[in-house]
Amino acid sequence: MTTTEIPASLRRLIDKVKTKFPEDRKLHRLFENTFLNTYTTTLQPNEDGTTFVITGDIPAMWLRDSAAQIRPYLLAADDPEIARLIAGVVRKQIEFIRLDPYANAFNKEANGHGHQDDATEMGPQIWERKYEVDSLCYPIQLGYLLWKQTGSADHLDATFREAVEEILALWRTEQHHEEQSPYTFERHNVRQSDTLNRNGKGTEVTYTGMTWSGFRPSDDACLYGYHVPANMFAVVVLRYVAEMCEWLWHDAELEAESLELAKEMKEGIQAHATMNHPYHGEVYCYETDGFGRQLFMDDANVPSLLAAPYLGFCEANDPTYLNTRKLLFTRENPFYYEGSVAGGIGSPHTPDHYIWHIALSMQGLTATSEEEKLRVLETIKATDGGENYLHEGFNASDPSEYTREWFAWSNSLFSEFVLSLCGEQITSSPLSQTEKG
């Protein structure tokens, strides 16, 4: 939708930021713009009750981005209209997953837009078919968080449950990618990160307990097939599924399957995705193949290693996470950059020396000290290029040089970070026994 009518529920949160930071007019403008960006420009409600969400400057709906874009509005979900919009996003995501669980981005109609020449099983409503584990995690997370925030489970209906069963079956298949997977993907005449090698099968892997992913949350190809942050995310959402089985669906079999799969994935992470670093102690790697090869880096896109506590995989003071976090903010992470204006994590998806605002916001959201949080806030305020909106990557020495002028995910994550500084947290705690459905 394109609208200037802002609900009182959203205005309340804007006013709360102004009260918390009464003299910071720069932050007032930046927060209001970024917080409202998704609401005023990217939401497209449909007559059937679903909500289509564009990413900003790309007219398609990504399963990942759409969930992340609308997530801060969970803090206003006591407003029935906001709750309806969020539920509509969940329903549209589930509709797309039922259409093709291997696809990551979709057209509003079956218009054939997007990457129709890719060598994979494309269809006219599919914009892109890069298989990413996190694309299936995000809709489960959004549906779960809406339930926990509002107490309403109307959107967690039979169709949602059937999609969850399909997701679990796919993740089981992709635990045995070499032997069982039907998925291949090739894009011709492009950089290597936009396609999979080995005739579309990707780098060879062996069983670990984790589930395979063709692509990262950046939409870049995995170097090794087990993307560790995405598996961390999957462990968390499988526990959400188990909780929904117990409280809502009363499905002991699906509950047990969810918990067993989560257990296998977590054990796979512990067995194959950690190492004893000579300077930092035990740390997580970013990707692995099960044969012993490991990739140590992080990418700004979420899920990331930096985001592990935000996702719910571990506490922010977990020793292995803290060791990993220290490594990520050194030159041992090839995508950590320092310039004359800022230091932070970027991505192979954007030019060298470009830091991402998403990574800065995530640094703030996962920091344990108020000092670090406020330092990150000042860095973000100083690197918007004077636009009062945030971007994808920016030059660490010249923030006026940046990619993607309109990138709603980046705006939304920053607004969530600012709201967290005001004591506004998205609830995901278990229901009490008296609330059991």
N, C-alpha and C positions, 0 to 999 in steps of 0.2 A: 504494500500500500504506500501511497505518497500522501502524507497528511501532516497538518500543523496542529491538529487537536490532540493534545497530550493528556492521557488519563491522570486523574488525581493520584492514583497509586504510584505512578512513575514520578510525578512531581514531588511526592513526599520524599522519595529517595534523593532526588536532586537537591531538595531543601536540606536534607540531612547532611549532605556533603558540604553545603555552604555554612551550616552551623558548626561543623567540625573544623573547617578551615575558613574562618570568617574573613580573613584579610587576603586570601589567595585568589585574586580575580582571574589569573591565568588558569588555575586549576578549575575554577567555576566554569569557564568557557570550554576548556578541554573536556572536562567530565560530561557536561551536558551534551556536547556534540557527540562524543563517543558513545555515551549511554543510549542516546536516542537514535543513533544511526541505523541500527537494525530495524527498529520499530517504524521509523518514518520513511525508509527507502527500500527495504528488502523483503518485507512480508507481503504475501499475495494470498489472502484468504479465498477459499473456493466455496461454492454453494453447497458442496457435499460435506462441509465441516472440516475439511483438511486445510492445511496451510503450506503453500509452496514458498520456499525461501531462496532467493538468489544470493550469491556470495558477495555481491557488490558489483565489480566491473565485469564479471562473467555471468551471463544470464541463466546458468544451470544451477541445480540444487545438489550440493555435496552432502552426503549423509553426515560426515564429520563436521563440516563448517556450520551447517544449519543448526545442529545441536549446540555447538559452542557459541554461535551468535545469539541465540535466544536464552541461553542459560542464566544470565544475570536477571532476567525478568521473573525467574522463579521467586525472587525476593519480593515480588509484587503479586504473587499468584493468589493472594487472598481476594484480589479483584477478579470477579467471575469472567470478565471479558479477557483479561490477560491469561487466565487459566485456560480459557477456551482456545485462544491462539496457540498456546504451547501444546495443548492436547492435539490440536490440528496438525502441528508440525510432527508430533509423534506418529499420528495416523498416516500422514503422507510418507514418512520414512518407512514405516512398516509396509505400506503398499508397494514401495519401490523394492524393498528387500524381497518381498514375495515375487516380484517380477524377475529379479535376478540378484541373488545374494553375493555374486562376485563383482558386481558393478559398484563404482564409488560415486558417480555423479549422473544426474538424470535431467531430461527435458520436461517442461511442464506438460507438453503434449507429445504425441508420437509424431514429431515433425522431422525426424532424421537429422537434427542438428548435432554438432559435436564431431567426435573422431570416428566417423563411420568407416573409414578406410583401414582401421586397425585390424590386424589378423587375430581375431578372437570372435566369440559368439555375440556380435553386436545386435542391437535392435533399435527401431526408430525412436523409442523413448529414452534410450541410454545415451548420455552425453559421452561418458568415458567408462571403460571397463578394466580399470587397474585394480586388482584385488588387494585390499588392505584390511588387515584384521581390525584396526581401530574403527573403520567405517561401520562395522557391525557392533562394536562396543558402545559407541556413542548413543544410538537410539535406545538401547536397553537402559543406559545410564539416565538419559533424559526422562524416559517413562517412569523409571523408579523414583527419581528425585521429585518429579511432579506429584507422585503419590505421597511421598514422605512430607512434602511441603504443604499439601492441601488436604490430605486424608482421603481424597477421591481416587478411586481406581477404575473409573468408567472406561478410561483409555486402555487399560490393561485387560482387554477383552479376549475373546477366543482367537481373533485374528492375530493379536499381539503374541499370544501364547504359541500359536502355530508357527509364527516367524521365529520365535525363540527356539523351538524345536528344530527348525531348519538350520539355524545358526549353529547349534550344538552339533548337528550331524555334519555340517561343513567343516567345523573345527576338528572333529574326529577324523574326517577324511584327510585334512591337511596336516594332521600329525604324521601321516604316512604319504607325504606328497609324492615321493618317487613312484610308489606302487599303486596309489589309488586315485590321485587327483586327475580330474578331467580338464583342468584349467591350463591354458597356455595364452600367452600374450606377446605380440610383436607389433612394433610400429617402425615403419621403414624410413630411411633417410633422415634420421634424427640423432641427437646425441645419445650416448650409451645409457644414460640415466633415464631415458624415456621408453626403454624397451627391455625385454628379458632375453638373456642369451640362451644358448642351447636349444635353439628352435622354439623359443617361447616358454621353456620349462623353468628357466632360472638356474642359478648356480646349484650344483648338486648338494643335497643335504642327506643326513641320516636321522633316524628316530632319536628324539631327546625327551619327549613328553610335552614339549611346547608345540604350538601350532604354527604352520608356515605362513608367510606373507610375501606376496610378490613385490609389493611396494610399501614405501614408508608413508607417514602422514604428510610428507611434503609432496607426495605423488612421484617421487624419485624411486627408481628401482633399488631394492635391497641388494647389497653386495653379497651378503650371506642370508639365507632364507629365514632364519629365526630372528625376528625383530623383537628385542627384549622388552622395550617399553610397552609395545602393543600387547605382548603376553602378560606383562604386569597388569595392564588395564583389563585384559580378559579374565584374569584371576578374580579381580574385584567384581566385575559385572556378573560372573558366574555365581558369586555369593549373593548378589542381588536377586538373581533368578531363583536360587534356593529359597530365599526369604519370601519371594512372591509365591512360590509353590506352597510353602507352609501356611502363609497367612491368607492368601487369596484363592489359589487354584486347588488347594488340598490334593496335590499330586506328589505322592511320596516317591514314585519312580523317577519322575523328572528332577525332583529335588536331589535324590541320591546321585543321579547322573551328573548334575551340575557340580555338586561338591566333589565327586570323584575326578571330573575333568579339571576342575580348579586345582585339586591336589597334584595331579600329574604335571600340569603346567608349572606350578610353583616349584615342585621338586626338580623339574627340568631347568628352571632358571638357576636354582641353587647349584645344580650339578654341572651345568655347561656354560653359564653366563657370568661367572664370577672368577676373579683371580686375585692372588696376593701380590699387590703392586709393591715394588721395592721402596717407594717413598710414601705412598698413601695408605698402605694396608689393603684389606679386602675391598674390592670395588666391583661394580657391575660393568659389563661390556655392553655395547649398543646392539651388536648383531653377532651371531655365531652360526655355524653350520652343522654342529654335532660331531665333526671330525677333529675338532680341536682348534680350528681357526676362529679367531675372535677379532672384532673391530672395536677399537676404543675411540669414541667420539661422542658428541651429542649434536642433535639438530634442534633448531628453534621450535619446530612444529611439535604439537602435543598430540599424542603421548610422547614424552621424552624422558630420559633418565632424570633430568632436573625435576620433572613433574611428578615423580613417584608418590610423594606424600599427598599432593593435590588430588591425584587419582584415587587415593585410599589404599595403595599397596603397602605402605609402611608409614611409620611416624616420622615427623620431620627431624627428630633426634636419633633416628636409627643409625647405629655406627657405620654399617656398610653404605647407607645412603650418604651420610656425612663425608665419608672418605671419597665416595664417587663425586659428590658435589665439589669438594676441594679440587679434584683432578679436572673437572669440567671448566673451572675458571682459571686454568693455566694453559700454556702453549702446548701442553700434551694433548689437549683437545684441538684438533686442527681447525675447528670452526669457532674458536674463541678469538676475538679480535680486540685490540686496544688501539684507540686513536687519540687525537688531541682533544676530542670532545667527550667520548664515551668508551666504555669497555663492556663487552657482553658477547653473547652467543649468536652466531649467524647460522648459515645453512649452505650446503653445496648447491641448493636450488637458486641462489642469488649470487651476485658478484663477490669476489674476494674483498674482505675488509668491510663488508656490510653486516651490521648488527640488526637483529629483528626486535621490534617492539613486543612481539609475543613472548620472546625469551626474557626480556626485561620484566614484563608483567608477571611471568611465572617465577622469576627470581624473587620478586617482591611477595608473591603469594606463598612461597615456600620458605622464606626467611624466618628465622626464629628470633631475631633481634629487631627492636623498633628502629634502631639506628640504621640497619641495612635497608629496612622497608622504606624509610624516609629518604635515604640516599638514592634508592632506585626511583622513587617518585620524582625527585628533582632531576634525575637524568632523563626520564621520559618527557617531562615538561620542557626540557631544553633541547629535545631532538625531534620535535614535530615538524620541523622545517617552516615554522611560522604559520602553519595551516590550521591549527587547533583541531586536527584530526591525526590519527596515527596511520602508519603505513606498514608495508611488509618489511623490507630491509632498507637501512639507511647507511650512508657512508660514515664510519666512525669518526672521521675528521671533518666532515662537512654534511650535516643532516639535511641540507637543502637538496642533496642528491639522494633520491630514494626510488624504490620500486612500488608500484600499485598505490595510486592516489586514493582509491576507494577500496578498502579491504576491511569488511565489516567484522570479521573474526578478531582482528587485532584491536579494533575499537571496543568490542564487547569484553574481551579479556581484561583490558585495562580498566574498564568501568567496574568489573568485578573486583579487581585489586583495590581500587579506591574505596569501594563500598566495604571491603573487608577491614580497611583502616578505620571505618566508622562503626565497626561492630556488627555489620550485616553479613551473616554467614549462611550459606545454603545448607539446610538440614538434611542429614542422611542417617540419623540415629535410628535404631530399631524401634518398632512400635511396642507399646506396653501390652501385657497380656489382656487387659481390658479392652484394647482396641482391635484385637485379632478379628480378621474378617471371616 
